[in-house]
Amino acid sequence: MKIREVVDALERFAPLPLQESFDNAGLQVGLTEAEVSGALLCLDVTEAVVDEAVALGCNLIVSHHPLIFRALKHITYSDYVQRTVAKALKNDITIVSMHTNIDNAQGGVNYKIAEKMGLEGCRFFAEKTVGDICCGSGVIGMLPEAVAADDFVIMLRRTFDVECVECNQLLRRPIQTVAVCGGAGSFLLPEAVAAGADAFVTGEMHYHEFFGREQEIQIAVIGHYQSEQFTNEIFKTIIEEQCKGVKTYLTKTNTNPIIYL
């Protein structure tokens, strides 16, 4: 099977037109006509991830975050992006990224986050249509049973293996309806409130955005990497179901640049 066929399967699930205007999803590095020897699936592409692909015999890397997000004006090895591009080319490795297109897709990143939390009856909120495709940047669903705010936070810590959860004042009512937007999702907080969510879970939020929501909604910020860490499981399912025989590997390289001390 050619790399192109794997890319086509991924883009059928999350068509590139679903990506936001600022994004650079799709083919990043390399060619797609080669036979695929294996696919390494990850959140970010770094030099260490390319080394891992080489060691596994993979000539395809599928990432969530684009390696090339801003235009490259030269390749001089002066930063990790340039070094990673050069290493991938040297080793004949193709890199493809599914970013905001898979954030916005039905069954995409936010549905995976909701699945890990055990949410039921999930649907988009702040829904939109691109072409004839229904999509959205956030998902809302229900916990099987209402829980206290402190128990909700403990569940998030365990589920996403986070050292801490940034919260506003703990809600003094049970939490059952939960809105989710992985990564930098704070822009959807007003829509989460309008949708009637008891809690809003995201990866990043600015300091001033926590103000004024006391007892209105439980804000829970779990970290950008942590919120999207299971995206590679979506890639794995798509490839295994639609590209029979292609070997897939979930990366063992932790690319989170943030540490907690």
Salt bridges, closest charged atoms under 4 A:
GLU20 OE2 - LYS128 NZ 2.85
ASP23 OD1 - HIS99 ND1 2.85
GLU33 OE2 - ARG4 NE 2.84
GLU35 OE2 - LYS2 NZ 3.76
ASP44 OD1 - HIS65 ND1 2.60
GLU47 OE2 - ARG83 NE 3.08
ASP51 OD1 - LYS87 NZ 3.02
ASP103 OD1 - HIS64 NE2 3.38
GLU115 OE2 - LYS112 NZ 3.44
ASP198 OD1 - ARG173 NH2 3.53
GLU204 OE2 - HIS224 ND1 2.50
GLU216 OE1 - ARG213 NH1 2.90
GLU228 OE2 - HIS64 NE2 3.35
GLU228 OE1 - HIS65 NE2 2.86
GLU228 OE1 - HIS224 NE2 3.17
GLU233 OE1 - LYS112 NZ 3.60
GLU233 OE1 - LYS116 NZ 3.07
GLU240 OE2 - LYS236 NZ 2.88
